[in-house]
Amino acid sequence: KELSSATNALDKDDAVRAIVITGAGEKAFAAGADIKEMNSRQTMAEVYKENMLAFWQDLSDVKKPVIAAVNGYALGGGCELAMMCDIALASEKAVFGQPEVLLGTIPGAGGSQRLTRVVGKSLAMELCLTGRHMPAEEALRRGLVSHVFTPQELVPKSLEMAQKIASLSAPA
């Protein structure tokens, strides 16, 4: 909810021309779903009922360019968040994946469709059906991210890209 509120506010701010999303620290870009909470639910329908899909819709409604600076684990919802961004950059320590199958479910909020569009059907199916993790260098080769940087370079390079985008003409 905090991310949704922040991106909506930035999207409405005329002084902001590009948005960078990153995780706190180097461990994870975004944690994804709360597994303990999911396990305490009777059905997956209950998880989706509580505005989970509204968050993803809010993010997809942002009109300004959004850059994901993936600094660690981007699994499940974290991977989906990175794919929803217009540009994804990663640190060498970033790890991507759709491990939902290991929990007896499937990627939600359009994750399997986005992954298929980005990396192709065969690799998307492999990742979704096995829960395999993809390291940053493979993500670069497969087109999931456009650049890989050292952990120290990731945020400065992401901000540099955002500034470059912001310096160009505003969208019509």
N, C-alpha and C positions, 0 to 999 in steps of 0.2 A: 504493500500500500504506500509506503514511503517513496519507493522508486516511481510509482505511478503518479503520485502527487508532485514529485520533483520534476519529472519529465513534462507533465502538463503545464506546470508553472513556467518552466524554461521555454516551452513551445509558444506560450503566450507573450513572452518577454521579447519585444522588438529589438532589444540590444543584443540578444543571443542569436547567433547565426548558425551554430553547430553545437552538438551535445556529445560529451564523452562519458561513457559509463564504464566504471571499473570496480573491482572489489576492494575491500579494506585489507591491506597487507598483501602477502604473496601466496597465501595458502589456497584461496578460492576466489573465483570471479563471482559466482553466485551459487548458493547452496542448493537451489532447487527446492523440491517439496520437503516438508517436515515428515520424515519417515515414521517417527514415533506417533505423530498425529494421524498419519494415514493408517497405521496398523491398529489404532484405537477405533477407527470408524467401522461401521457395519458394512457399508458399501462405498464404492468409488463415486457413486452419484452424490453422496453427501459431501465429498471433497469438492466436487465441481460446483455444487449448489452455492457455496459460500463465496461467490464473486470471483472465483479463480479465473474464469474465462473473461470477466470484465477487465481484470488487470491486463491480460494479453491484448484485449481490444484497445484499451487506453494507449498502450505502447504503440500499437500499429497505427493509431490515429495521429501520432506526432508527425508534423509536416516538415520539421527541420532535419537535416542530416544527423544521424546518430551513429557514433563510432563506439564499438565495443573494444575495450582494452583488456583482453583476457589475461589475467595475471596468475592463474592457478587452475584449480579444478573447475570445469564447466560441464557438469554432468546433469543429465535429465533437464530440468527446467533451466539450469544455468546454460546448457548448450542451446536450448531453444531461445533463450534471451539473446545470446550472441548472434544466432541466426536471424533474429528479428531486426537486428541493427543493420544499417545500410552498409557499413564497413566493419569488418572484424580484423583486429590486430591481436597478436599474441606474444607472450613472453616465451622464452625457451622452455620454461617450466609448465606451461599450460597443458592441460589434458582435457580432451573432449570425449563425450560419449552419451549414449542413451541406455543407461543400465536398468530401466524400468522392468525389463523382462526378468531380472534377478529378484524382483519383488512380486512377480506374478501379475504384472499389468503391462500396459503399453504406453509409449510416449503420448502425453496429452497436449492440448493446446496447439495442435498442428505440427508438432515436432517431427513426426515421420514424413509428412509431406514436404516440409521445408528442407529436411536433410536430403530427401530424394532429389529435389530441385538443385541443391548445391553440389552434391557429390555423385549423383547418379543412383539408379535403382539398386544395382547389385551391392555396392558398398553400404548404402543406407539400410538395406535388408540385413546384411551381415551385422552391422552395428546394433540395429534394433533387436535382432533375434538372438544375438549372443551376449550382448552387454559389454562387448570389447571396448576398451578405451583407446583413443587415438592421440598420440603425442603431437606436440605442436608442429614439428617438422613434417610429419605426415599430413597434418591438417593443411599446411601450406601447399604441399604437393597436390593434394586433392581439391584445393580451391575453397576450403572452409574458411581460411583466413588469407589476407593478402600480403602480410608481412609478419616475420618473427623477429623479435628483438631480445636483447638481454633483459632481465628483470629491471635493471636500473634504467634502461633506455625506453621501456614500454610507455610509461605515462608521458614523459617529455615528447616522444615521437608522436603519440596520439594527439597531444595538445597542439603540436606543430601542424599536424594534418588538419585539425579542426580550425586552426588559425588561417591556414591556407584556404580552406573552403570558405571561411567567413570573409576573407579578403576579396573574394570574387563576387560578381554581381548577384544580387538577391534573386531568388526564384520568382518567376512571373506569377 
